[in-house]
Amino acid sequence: MADELVENTASQRYELLRDGVAIGYVTYRDAGGVVTLPHTYVEPAFRGHEVASRVVQYALDDLREQGRRVEPVCPYVAAWIDRHPEYADLL
């Protein structure tokens, strides 16, 4: 099983693909200066396997690289940033 983390700009989400199929994602909305992260989803069969954590970290790393700031509307993303204070600079 090959995993790949990608940004799907057409769907406005960052995805974790397994064998080409999205098994988890975090959605985003670009509001100009701030990127809102409103929702995280993981397919039921893959919950509890760090899928959400991997895709959120990938999204935040990509947004940091772009020099963007984030608004974590999704409770999971907000909690993830709380657990990883090295990402607090993105807020």
Rosetta blueprint (number, residue, H / E / L):
1 M L
2 A L
3 D E
4 E E
5 L E
6 V E
7 E E
8 N E
9 T L
10 A L
11 S L
12 Q L
13 R E
14 Y E
15 E E
16 L E
17 L E
18 R E
19 D L
20 G L
21 V E
22 A E
23 I E
24 G E
25 Y E
26 V E
27 T E
28 Y E
29 R E
30 D E
31 A L
32 G L
33 G L
34 V E
35 V E
36 T E
37 L E
38 P E
39 H E
40 T E
41 Y E
42 V E
43 E L
44 P H
45 A H
46 F H
47 R L
48 G L
49 H L
50 E L
51 V H
52 A H
53 S H
54 R H
55 V H
56 V H
57 Q H
58 Y H
59 A H
60 L H
61 D H
62 D H
63 L H
64 R H
65 E H
66 Q L
67 G L
68 R L
69 R E
70 V E
71 E E
72 P L
73 V L
74 C L
75 P H
76 Y H
77 V H
78 A H
79 A H
80 W H
81 I H
82 D H
83 R H
84 H L
85 P H
86 E H
87 Y H
88 A H
89 D H
90 L H
91 L L
